[in-house]
Amino acid sequence: MAQPTPRYVTTASGQVRIWQAGEGPDLVVLPGLIQSAEGVAARTAAACPGMRVTALELPGIGGSAGIDPAGAGRCADALAEALRWTGNAVAAVIGFDLSAPLAALLAERLGGTAAFGIATDLAAGWQRAGIRPPDLEPRQDGTHLQALWSFLRDRHLLMADNPGQPATGGDAIPDAASLSTTFNAAAVRPDRFASLWTLCLSLPLPAAMPTTDLANLLGQLEPAGRPMPDTQPEPASALTDGRIWHEDILTRRGWLHLRRSGAGGRPVLVIPTGGGSSSQFAPVVQGLAEGRAAFSVDYPGNGLSGKWTDRPTIESLAEDMLALLDAMGLETVDIWGSHTGALVGLELAILAPERVGRLVMEGPVFISADFQADLLENYFPPIRPDKWGMHIPLIWNWRRDLFMFWPWYRVERAAARQLGVPDAWQLHNYAIGILQSGETYDGAYRAAFSYDTRKRLPLLTRPALICAGPNDMLKNALDEAGDFAPPGLVDIRETPTTVWWPDPDPAAAAQSLQLYRDFLDG
């Protein structure tokens, strides 16, 4: 089964993420609310050879979570705008389960193209039984995520109109990996997923809409004869309201996910810590985007980037960054990197110094051999989704403890950190990055603890600032870096705060960002 490819399309309402698979006339799919757009794109393309399937993540879900699903018309308008590149030359619009009414509205906006419903019997059953999500507002204990997992799983396990009985018929029950993909998209903004469900539940199923299933869909489409499309979605572009915008870039080494802001000037590449996504680095990206383009990247195996096959090293991650610059057509960039990202930036500056202007290294890793062995043995709990979602409380509590103890597994008074426990939404954001990373979350993270910073730093030939905030657990770099940094090339300074940690003092954050900008402007 072909792997769908992701794209972001920018609309007036926000960005819509689409997944494409196959070649041929365009077939548009709304995946419903209990399956991922990625999975539905793959299955529909397999069932409809000779068609190019475009599955859209619905407003409020996944890469489309930035769009508030406030009304069916608003949702249909955003989806239609995300498909403007088709020129309305669409063979049909397919709507799964609760998205069938939206598919009918979308088909009208695409010039009256044909629309079909799949699994609308499920939607009708949920409507009769009044099935609605539980309260999904983030909670400090993370149980809202467990509730979402159970809600999604139950929609596959239980009869649609009698949720007290397991269903004895229907499609195959998704395995843990498929359910995890669906859950991860719904969990980005669980409040908006709940709003979208409530909206779609209130929409009447179109009486005139023909219904089918995947096995029989191809036979119900118009006979072949449409010209092969030569149009592609426009590249993602900035949002008009200044919010971070997203883009997926295909490099020679795989797909990498970017979060972007600003324009002009010499671009600055923000390379994050390991483990999750780069979403928590939004304050850095936006703070550095004054008069220049700034973008952060998810490592392979982390966040929304593609997965790795060979376990990464700092050297291989630097190669990934170089491949990204080549794919974007960027000759030279400045770099801001934190922890793992500081090491990747250092290695990139050694690998291709002509591609790097100036480099900010926040908290590069300097640890003893004994501590390195201790971290590599104990720091990384195995994360593997199972059918009950038992990985969810593990991730939530692991990420929460990281804010309270260093290292997290040393739960004792002497190891307590003075960062404060983030609020529920902030913890939610961190947890989502780990959930998206899944079983490969530890690749870049482990690479940082295996890197010999003392050996590599003397090879640096580009101007660099080595820094750390007062509560950074890797602040010892400020004491150690001077013994290994090339003379006259590296500044070493403590910053007023760590900008990307939750709730930094606003004045201290502004001062730290100004320090970064002043150095990068050189």
N, C-alpha and C positions, 0 to 999 in steps of 0.2 A: 504494500500500500504506500503510495507516494506521500512524502512528508509535506504538508502545506507550508507555504512561505508567508511570513507576516509582513504587513505594511501598515503604516499610519497615514490617514488622510485627514487633513485639517479642514474643518468647517467653521461656519460662523458661531456655532454653539460649542465647539470644542473638537477634540480629536476623536476619530473613530478608527479602531483597529480592525483590519480585515485579514482573512486567511484565504489564500488562493491555492488551488490544486487543479491539475489537468490542463488540457489545451482544447480549444474549439470555441463554439458560440458560448456566450456568457449565460450562466445559470446562477442566479442570486439566491442565497439561502439565509434565512433568519433561524438560528439554531434552537430557539426556545429557551427555557430557563432551567433545564435540568441536565443539559449537555453543553460541553464547551464548543465554541465556534471552531477551534482547531480540529477537534475530533470529528465534528459533523462535516467539515470540509473534506477531510480524508475519506470518510465513509461514503459521502455523496459522490465524490469523484470516482471512487471505485465502482459505485453502482451505475454511474452515467459516463462511461467512456466516450470520448469525443466531445466532451463539454469542458469549458473552463469554469470551475466552481469558485464563487466568491462568497464566503461566509462572513457575516458582519457580527462583531460583538455588539450587543444591544446597548443603548444608552444606560449608564449606571453600572455596567459590568466590565471588568478587565481593563483593557486599553481604552474603552469608551466610558470609563467610570467618571471622567471629568464632565460629562454631560448629565445634567439633572433630568431624570425621566418624568418631567412635570407635564403630563398630558400626551395623549396618543398622537395628536397632530404635530407637536414639537418633536417627538421621537421620529415620526415618519419623515418630517422635513429634514432632520439631521442625517438620517440614513440616505435619503434621496440625494442630498448634497454630496455625501461621501461617494456616491456612484455617478457623479456628473461626468466623469471621464469616459463612461460607457456610451455617452450620447443617446441614452435610452434604448440602445440596441440590445435588449435583454430578451433571451428566449422565454424565461419565466421567473417568477419569484416564488420561493418555497418557504412556508412558515411552519415550524415544528411547534407542537403543543400550544402553549399560551401565546406564542408570537404570531399565530395565524391571522388574527385581526390586523396586526401591524403589517403583515405581508400584504394583505388586501389594500391597505392604505398606501403602502409603498408602491404597489403595482399601479395604482391610479396616478401617482406622481411621476411614474416612469412612462407615461403615455398610454396607460391602459393595457399594459402587457398582461399575460396570463398569470394567475396566481393559484397555487395549490396548497392544501393543508396536509400535514403528516402528523399522526398521533394526536389529532384533535379530540379523540375520545378521552384521552387523559385530561385535557383541558376542561372538557365538559364535566367529567367526574369531579375534578377539583372545584369547579364552580358549584356544582350541586352540594358538595360536602363543605363548602366554605373553607377550603384549605388555605391557610395563610402562614407565613413564616412567624416564628416567635420574635420577641424583642431582640434585635441584633445590634443595639447600641453597644459599642465597646465597653468592656468592664475590666476593672483592675486585675481580676483573676483570670481573664481570658476565656471564660466559659461561653461567651457569645459565639466564639469560633466553633467550639464543640457543638453548640446548638445548631449552627448553620450546617455543619457536616452531617449531623443526624437528620436534619430536615431534608437535605438533598438526597441522602441515601434512602430515606423512607419513601420518597416519591418513586423510586425504582422498585422498592420491596413490597409496598402496600397497595391494595386496591385503591384506585383513584377516588371512588365515591364511598368507600368504606374503609377508612384508615385503621380500623381495628383488625383487619384481616390481611394476610399476605396474599399477593397476587399470584395466581397459578398460571397465568399466561402473559404474553407480551414479549418485548425484546429481551435479549440476554441481559442479565444484571451486570452492570459495569464492574470491572475489577478495581482494585485500590488505586492503581495508577491513573485510570481514566477518571475515576471519581475525584482524585486529587487535582487533576487539571481543571475540571469543572469548578471545584471548590475554590481553587486559587483565584480564578477569575471573579467569582461571585464575592469573594472575601475582600477584594480591594476596597470597596465601599459597601459593606454589608447593609448599611442603612439605605443606600440607593437600590441595592438588589431587592430589599423588602418593598421599597416604594414601587419599583418596576413590577414586581409580582402582583402587588395589590392593584396597580393600574390595569395590567393585562387581564387579571381575574375579573375585572369589572366590564371588560369589553365583550359584547356579544360576538359569538362566532358567526362569520358571514354565512348566511343560509345558502347562497348561490356558489360558494367556493367548493370546487371539486376536491375530494380527499383521496389520498392514495398512500402507498408506503414506498420505501426506498427500492424494494425489489421490482416494483411496477412503474416507478416514476418515469424512466427513460421512454417507455412505450407510450406514455401519455403526452410527451412533449411533441411539439411540431416536428414534422419530418425534417431530416437534415437538408441543407441547402442554403442556410444563412452563410454569408461570407465570414471567413475567419476574422476575428477582431484584430485590429492592429493598434489598439489603444491600451494604455497602461495607466494605473493611478498616478497622479502627479506626486512628485516627491513631497514628503512632509514639510510643512513650513510653520513659521512662528505664529502663535496665537496673538490676536489683536489686543488682548487684555494683559499681556506681559507675563502670563503664567509660564512655568516650565513646559516645554513641549517635547514630544518623544519622536524618535526616529530609529528604525532598524536598518543597519548597514551590513551588506554582504561583503565580507572580505575574502581574501584567498585562503583564510584559515577558518572561516565560518561566520555565523551571524553574531553581531554585537549590537547591544541595545544602548542607545544614548538618551540622555536628558539634557535639553539645550536651552540656552537663553542668550540674548544679546546678538550683536552683529558688528562687523568691522574690526579694525585693529589686528594685532597678531593674536590668533586664537589661543585659548588656554585650555588644556586637557586636564580635567579633574579626575584623578585616579583614586578610587576609594579604598577603604579597609576591606578585608576579606570577609566572606561568610554570606552576606545578604546582597541586596541590591544597592545601587548608589542613590536611592531615593532620599535618604536622610542627609545627603550632601547638597540638597537644594539651596540652603542658605549660602553655601560656598559658591555654587554655580551662579546664582543671581547676584551675589556680592561682588564677584569678579567680572561680571558682564557689563561693567560700566565702560562704554567706549570700545568694547571688543566682544567677540563671540566666545562663549564659554560652554563647555559640554562635559558631562561626566559619563562614564562607561561602566556597564556591568561586565565583570569578568566572565569568560567562558565558564559555564557551570554555575554561575551565580545570577540571581535575579531573573531578568527576562532575556538574557543572551542565550545562545545555543549551548548545548552540553559539550563537555570535553570527553574525548575517548582515552587519551593518555593523561595520566595525572600531571597537572601543571607544575612548573617550577617558576621561580622569578624570571629566569632567562626566557622561558617559553612565553610567559605573560608579556614580557617586553617585546618579543616578536609579534605577539597579537596586537600590541599597541602600534607597532610600526606598520603592520598590515592595515590597521584602521586608518592611519594617516594616509597611506597610499590609496586606499579605497575612496577617501574623502578628497583626494587631490591636494593635500596640505603639505607644503614643503617644509615649513618650520612652525613649531608651536612652543609656547611656554607650558610648563607643567606645574601643577599643584597636586601633591600626593600625600596621603595620610597613612601611616603605619605600613601595611602591605603596599599601598600605593606609593609611598615614599621610596620603597625599595624597587618597585617596578619602574618608577621614574628615573631613579639612579641608574638602573641597568639599561634603560632605553638611552639615556645620555651617554653611556659607555659604548653601547652597540652602534648608535648612529648619532654622534655628537653634532653633525651638521643639521640634524632635524630638530634640535632642541635649542631654544633661546636661553631662558632662565628657568630655574627649578626651585620650587618650594618643597621642602621635605619635612612634613610634620610627624614627629615621633618615629623616626626610623628605628628598626629593631636592633638593640644591642643587649644580648642576654648571654649569660654564662652557659657553658656546655651542660652543666648539671640541670639548670633551670630549663634549658632547651629540651632535654630528654624528658623532664617531668611534664612539660607542656604537651609535647607530642604524644605522650602516653595517656594523659588525662583530660585534655582540654576539649576534645571533640567527641561528643556523644554520637552514636550512630543514629541517623535520621532516615526512617523508611516508612512511608505511608502504609497503613494497613486498613482493613475494611471498616474498623471501628473508629478510625481517626485518632489512635492513641499517640501518634507523633505530635499532635497539636498541643496538648498540655506540656509535653517535653520541651518543645520549641519555646513556648511562651515563658515557662518558668526558667529555662536555661538563659534566655535573653534577658529576663528580668534580673536574675542573679548576677549577670555580668555587670550590671550597674551598681551592685551592692558589694561585691567582693572581687579582689584581684589576687590570684586567679579565681574564677567563679567557684571552683570546686573546693577551695579552702574556706569553708564556712565557719569562720571563727572571728572573734572581735578584732584581733590584730590585723586581719585582712580586709576589714571594712573600708569602703571607699566613701568619700564625701561628695558624691555627685547628686544625691537625691534620686528617688524612684520616679521615673517619668509617669505622666498621666496615661490614662487608658488608651487614648488615641495615638499617643506617641509610641507606646509599647506595641500597639497594633501595627503601626507602620514598620517597626523593626521586625516584628514577627512575620509579616507578609513577605518581606525580602528573603527570610530564611525558608519559608514555605515554598516560595517560587523556586528557590535554589534546590530544594529537595536533597536527594542522596548525594549530590555533588557539591554541597555547600562548603565543604572543608578544603577543597582543592587549593584555592589561592591562599586561604588562611594558613594551611599547613606549610605552604611554600615559604611564607614569611618567616616562620619559626625555624626553617631549615637553611636559611640564607646566611652567608658569612659577610655581614656588612663591613666588618673590620678589614677584610681582605679586599673588598670591592671599592670602598669609598676612596682610597688613594688614587684610583684610576680615573676619577672624575676630572673632566676638562671644561665643564660649563659652570658659569656662576650659579651658586646655590645658597639658599637660606635654609638652615636646619633650625627647627623651632618646635615648641610644644607648649601647651597650656599648663597652668599650675597644678591641675589635678590629673594630668595625663599619666596613665600607668607606665608609659614608655618615656617619661620625662628624663630618665637617666641618659638619654641620647645627648642632652645638652652638656653633660659632664664628659662623656666618652668621645664624642665626635671630634673634638679638637685634637685628639692624639692621632687621628687617622685622616683628617681632611687635608687636601692640598693647600699649602700656605697661600694666603692672599686671595683665595678663590671662594671661600665659604664663610658666610656670616652665621653666627650662632646666637639665637635670642629666645627668651621666654616670651610668649604672647600673653596678652591679658586674659584670654579664655580660649576654650575650644569651641569654635563657632558652630559646629554642626551637632554638638550634643544638645539634648533637650533644654530649653529655657535658659540659654546663657544670658548674663546681664547685658541688656541692650547696648549700653555705652562701651562695655568691654568688647562685645562682638564687633561694634563699629570700629573701634580702635584696631582690633586684630585684622579685620578686613582691609583697613587702610594700610596697615603694615605690609600685608601681602601685595596690595596693589602698587604701593611705592616701590617695593623690591622688584616686582615683575616689570614695572615701567622703566626700571633701571636708569 
